[in-house]
Amino acid sequence: VQLGPLYNFVQVHVFSCANTRHEVWAKTDRPPALPLSLSTLFCRRNSFTMKVAAALTAILGSAAAFTPANVPKASSALNAELLKVKEKVPCFGATPLGGEPVFIGENYWDKLTLDWGSEATGTFLRAAELKHGRSAMLAVTGFAFHKLGLTFNNISPHEYLSVTQGIKFADLQAMSPIDAVKQIPAEGLTQIFCFIALVEFFELTHSNGKLAEDERVAPGLQAGGLTGDLGWNPLDITITDRRRLSEIQNGRAAMFAICAWVANEAIPGSFPLPLPW
């Protein structure tokens, strides 16, 4: 409610009449007789109007006291947060090319950690890369062992992979690695799945190799909680940046290698790529 113009009008009108009456009484020392000045006559004739206007002003003024003040919009804080310039999130594991470390895919990394996510997003992405790299290194090792003949029928005292299914290790060795994986019975695949689930559950519930009993939310479910560090170091090896970089680079190479080997097995002649020369 805009009360400024009405309040100013009533204030000027009332004080104008009061000043006129004061001047008349000061000169005559008695009540002024009619007719008086035009302004005094106007005040007397409109005394009822003034009373109504004064009462209206009081009512509107009291109502204005309960009018809520201007509250800053909640969107202003959100806009300030969106316009805030975020610091660049560094990524460990740049590839040294030509003597200087080169970060391949830096533009996408910045989008994932600055525009679409945060530093905790970068921590999760690094953990995901470590896990994929470790899985790929195990796959490359198993694939190479199968191709080199270092299979369980030659190094294990057991003859059967599954007695109930009648699957022998020698039968798997005669197949390609992909066909051998397809012959693993459902019970064997279930055991592999349960082992991987135990490793994942361990990482979700442990921090620095210890069970987080005092946490209300599992460390792995918190922002930046998954780091890829399981805290398993039975040989007590000193973890340095050089060792961490070696693990990341070996994992990247293993991911490329296992993709190429599986493609070559599935599509004979697809690797190596034919070159024009």
Salt bridges, closest charged atoms under 4 A:
GLU106 OE2 - LYS88 NZ 3.08
ASP110 OD1 - LYS88 NZ 2.63
GLU129 OE2 - ARG252 NE 2.51
GLU159 OE2 - LYS168 NZ 3.34
GLU200 OE1 - LYS131 NZ 2.90
GLU203 OE1 - LYS131 NZ 2.70
ASP241 OD1 - ARG244 NH1 3.24
GLU247 OE2 - ARG134 NE 2.68
GLU265 OE2 - LYS147 NZ 2.58
